[in-house]
Amino acid sequence: MSYIKAEDILPEELLKKIQQYVNVRLIYIPCVEKREWGSGTDSREFFRERNERIFEDFLAGTRPQELALLYALSEKSIQRILREQRAVASIKEVC
């Protein structure tokens, strides 16, 4: 991402107003049309399926340490995935 000089695109009045709050610092102005992460690719589906496989392997008896090696993730990531998948499974049971 390249930077654009604010003075090249903003009206002078607006630029002066912004300078009252932020002077000589970088700021991020978010996009108006915010898209959800992974909405433009198959990433969400890939990770959802992977996490379900990890949970199934865990329920079948594979230890978290082994899952970390098998899926090339940290044990902390495996623990987080298992925690999330348990929550999803408990919601499915209620419905």
C-alpha positions in Angstrom: 0.0 0.0 0.0 1.4 3.4 -0.9 0.8 6.6 0.9 -1.0 9.6 -0.5 -0.4 13.1 0.7 -3.5 14.3 2.5 -3.0 17.8 1.1 -3.3 16.4 -2.4 -6.8 14.9 -1.9 -8.5 16.6 1.1 -10.0 20.0 1.1 -7.9 22.5 3.1 -10.6 23.0 5.8 -10.8 19.3 6.4 -7.1 19.0 6.5 -6.8 21.7 9.1 -9.5 20.1 11.2 -7.7 16.7 11.2 -4.4 18.5 12.1 -6.1 19.7 15.3 -6.3 16.0 16.4 -3.4 14.4 14.7 -0.3 16.4 13.7 2.8 14.9 12.1 1.6 11.3 12.8 0.4 8.5 10.5 -3.2 7.6 10.7 -5.2 4.8 9.1 -8.6 5.7 7.6 -10.6 2.5 7.2 -12.4 1.7 4.0 -16.1 2.5 3.8 -17.1 -0.8 2.4 -15.5 -3.2 4.8 -15.4 -6.8 3.6 -15.1 -9.8 6.0 -11.8 -11.6 6.1 -11.6 -14.4 3.5 -14.7 -13.3 1.7 -12.8 -13.0 -1.6 -11.1 -16.4 -1.4 -11.7 -19.9 -0.2 -9.7 -19.4 2.9 -12.6 -19.4 5.3 -13.8 -22.8 4.0 -10.3 -24.2 4.0 -9.7 -23.3 7.6 -13.1 -24.3 8.8 -12.6 -27.8 7.2 -9.1 -28.1 8.7 -10.3 -27.1 12.1 -13.1 -29.7 11.9 -10.6 -32.4 10.9 -8.3 -31.4 13.9 -11.3 -31.7 16.2 -12.3 -35.1 14.7 -8.7 -36.4 15.1 -8.7 -35.2 18.7 -12.0 -37.0 19.4 -10.5 -40.1 17.8 -7.6 -40.0 20.4 -4.9 -37.9 18.8 -3.1 -35.9 21.5 -2.8 -32.1 21.0 1.0 -32.4 20.8 0.7 -34.8 17.9 -1.9 -32.6 16.2 0.5 -29.7 16.4 3.1 -31.7 14.6 0.6 -33.2 12.1 -0.9 -29.9 11.1 2.3 -27.8 11.5 0.7 -25.5 14.2 1.7 -24.5 17.7 0.2 -26.4 20.6 -1.4 -23.1 21.6 -3.1 -22.8 18.2 -4.3 -26.4 18.5 -5.7 -25.7 22.0 -7.5 -22.6 20.6 -9.0 -24.6 17.7 -10.2 -27.3 20.1 -11.8 -24.8 22.4 -13.6 -23.2 19.4 -14.7 -26.5 18.0 -16.0 -27.6 21.4 -18.1 -24.4 21.5 -19.4 -25.1 18.0 -20.2 -28.7 18.8 -22.1 -27.6 22.0 -24.2 -25.1 20.0 -25.0 -27.9 17.4 -26.2 -30.1 20.3 -28.6 -27.5 21.5 -30.1 -26.9 18.1 
